[in-house]
Amino acid sequence: MDVLIVDDDEAVRSVYQRTLERAGYMVKAVDNGLAAFAELQEQRYRAIICDIQMPFLKGYNLFEELKANLPEAASRVIFVTGLAGREDIQDFLQKTGRPYLTKPVEIGELLAVVRKVVETP
């Protein structure tokens, strides 16, 4: 598979999924971090688009679980958030070194970042 989308907002998931599928990617979407972690234990993805604020397992907690248990998956994460202005979120994003997009996400930006992560060996 190419891309896993992890976002609790159904409309956002749908837009990302349609956009990426039209660009030729094979995409799966889940609505929370627990579902994503289970999926990532079974399937490898070339990029993981992950919201920060979700129920059950927040994006930053999912990332920490991936770093500890599935480091290859952690190296494929692209964060999306509407909370980038919060100091704690900004600190977290800077520490991860992973790319991130601020909601509302510009489609061209989404495609460019996904392409870059997918093409990274």
N, C-alpha and C positions, 0 to 999 in steps of 0.2 A: 504494500500500500504506500501511497505517497504522503497523504496529509491526514492527520487526526485533528479535528476541531473540538475544543473543550470549552463550552460556554453554556450557561444556564438560560440565556435568553434565546428562545426558539426562533424569533425573527432574525437575530444576528447570525445564529448557526445556519439558517436557511440561506441567507444572502451570501455568506462566506462559501458555503458548500456549492451553491449554483455557480458562483463566480469562478471558483477553482476548478470545478468540473468542466465548465466552458473553456477554461484555459488548458484542458487536457489532463488534469490530475485525477487520480483515483482517491476519493475522499470518504472518510467515515466521520460522523459527528456524534458526540455524546454530551449529556447535559450536566455532568458534575465530575469532580476530581476523582471520586472513588471509582466511577465507571471507567474513567480514563486510565487509572492505574491498573485495573483489571485487564483492560484491553491491551495495554502496553506490555503486560506480562505474557500475552499470547501472540502479539503481532508487532513487527518492527515497522516504524514509520520514518519517512525521510524528513518530515517537518511536523511539529506539534504546535498548533495555535491554541494558546491557553489564556483564558480570562483569569484575572487575579481574584475577583470577588465572586465566589460561588458557594452554594450550600454543600454541606457534608465534608468536603475537603477543598479548602481554598487553593488558588493557583500557587501561592508561595509554599504551602505545605506539600502540595503535589510535587513541586520542583525539588524540595528537600528530600522527599521519598525517592524520587528518581535519581538524584545525585547519590544517595546511599545504596540503592538497590539496582538501578538500571542506568548507569552513567552515560551510556551511549544515547539513550532516550533524552536525558537531561541536556545533552549537547545539541539537541534538535528543537528545543523549545523556543517559540516566539510568543512573547507575552502581549496581550491586549488589555487595556484598562481605561476606565473613565476616571481613575483616581490618581493619575500620574502627578497631580499637583500636591498630593499629600506627602509630607516629608518622609514618613516611614516607608511608603510605597516607593518613592524615589530612591531612598537608600537601598532598599531591597533590589530594585532593578539595576542599580549601578553595581552592586556587589555580585550579581549573577553574571554580568558580562554578556547576557543574552540580548538579542534585539527585542524591541518592544514598539508597539503602535498605540497611539492614544485614540480612544473612542470619541467621536465617531471616526471610524477608520476610512481613509481614502482608498478606494479600490485599487488604484494604480500602485499605491504604496504597499498594500497587502500583497499584490502579485509580485512586486519587485523583491520584497523581503522573503517571501516563500521561495521564489526562484533561487535566491542566493543561498538559503539554508539547504534546499534540496540538492543543489549542485556542489555543496561542500562535501568533500570526501569523508 
